[in-house]
Amino acid sequence: MLRRPCWVEIRAQALENNFRFLNGIAAPHAELLAIVKANAYGHSLGLCAPAIVRAGASWLGVTSVEEGVEARSVCPEARILVIGGVFPGQGIDVVANSLTSVIWEPSQLNEIEAAAHAAGAAPASVPVHLELDTGMSRQGTDEAHLDLLLTPFSPDSPLRLEAVMTHLFAADEADGRVTGEQLERVDAALKRVFASGLRPEILNIGNSAALLGGQVHAIEEIAKRHGLGTMLRPGLALYGLVPEFDPAFAATEPQELTQGRIQLQPVLSWKSKVVSLRSVKAGTSVGYNGTFVATEPMRLALIAVGYADGLDRKLGNHFSLLVRGHRAPIVGRISMDQTVVDVTEIEGVEPGDEVVLLGSQGNQVITAADHAKVSETIPWEVFTRIGPRVARLAV
Ligand SMILES: *Cc1c(COP(=O)(O)O)cnc(C)c1O
């Protein structure tokens, strides 16, 4: 069946290029885990995860066990890390699908250990990654409870501590003070992990900002001190966006970041079509509550996209979409399923014309960062709220 024309196009080739570029920055100091959580940041897990694996990724990161099971069905060979942890009753799916869970509570270790025993798993055959809270106060164990999480890894346990992990939550700040403090806490915790006799292999740490912000060396130094390999976890950069850095960064912008601005390519375009056109007289109101009133005779185009597709209502009267290579201002409020744009100044607009909400047309470009600015949010949210009814198509 042909669909209502509101769709997303995914360029797998751009994604593969982005992975290779980021891997080039990381190598030989660090390995990458490609973050494909939340349906690959709204880009489609089914289209993106296999492309990233084709580009050479051996690790994928998802939020939940459910996402992990979905990733496993399209990437049978990949290592899959569940970064949001395991919930009661999910241990069986972790073991059955060879997922690797992040853990920071004894109950999570118990859940996985019980499932591993039930499946007859051999000693040390079920790897987990232990998360440390190094200052974000989100997930991860604090220093006081660390020992509780080290004791379950007895020699006859099916569990194996493969990696120690944390999240650098201020890698986009210029002075690096917070990251420095986090790394000191990691160093102290690793001393305790090794003193307890455990031998993890990987320090799993850092997002796109850490990778592009030139912090791989500082991270690797800590890892090396303990004989660990380094793993970074980029998300946003894979999808072609450079995170916004502290403006003070600009003075000493690392080469990785400058290169990233040139090399990373957007993966997603969001498109719709002109449904119909009307000419209105001056004084005509447009949309709910008439928040826009035509100031002169105008030509208006109805577009098949609304807030139920993920187009933020804040864009009403404050943003433009691309029609025939020109910017067409959104007039009035965005409805659930429809949006009206002003095409008075654009020649020859017809029903069926393609409209770009995010992406490029002619020499005009709209980025997720442009949306984020007007929606008062961040590009991550712009991508992840593109609704499930918007088809994702490979191009
Ligand atoms: C989402 C996430 C990432 C990726 O972050 P980006 O800023 O998109 O690169 C890395 N690590 C964890 C734990 C995450 O939740």
PDBQT file of the ligand as one rigid body, heavy atoms in Angstrom, charges set to zero:
ROOT
HETATM    1  C1  LIG A 401      23.635   7.607  24.875  1.00  0.00    +0.000 C 
HETATM    2  C2  LIG A 401      24.900   7.207  25.511  1.00  0.00    +0.000 A 
HETATM    3  C3  LIG A 401      26.133   7.366  24.849  1.00  0.00    +0.000 A 
HETATM    4  C4  LIG A 401      26.272   8.089  23.523  1.00  0.00    +0.000 C 
HETATM    5  O1  LIG A 401      26.231   9.482  23.714  1.00  0.00    +0.000 OA
HETATM    6  P1  LIG A 401      26.433  10.519  22.511  1.00  0.00    +0.000 P 
HETATM    7  O2  LIG A 401      26.531  11.812  23.204  1.00  0.00    +0.000 OA
HETATM    8  O3  LIG A 401      25.221  10.407  21.651  1.00  0.00    +0.000 OA
HETATM    9  O4  LIG A 401      27.672  10.134  21.808  1.00  0.00    +0.000 OA
HETATM   10  C5  LIG A 401      27.262   6.835  25.444  1.00  0.00    +0.000 A 
HETATM   11  N1  LIG A 401      27.188   6.207  26.636  1.00  0.00    +0.000 NA
HETATM   12  C6  LIG A 401      26.026   6.061  27.311  1.00  0.00    +0.000 A 
HETATM   13  C7  LIG A 401      26.021   5.369  28.625  1.00  0.00    +0.000 C 
HETATM   14  C8  LIG A 401      24.856   6.567  26.786  1.00  0.00    +0.000 A 
HETATM   15  O5  LIG A 401      23.719   6.441  27.468  1.00  0.00    +0.000 OA
ENDROOT
TORSDOF 0
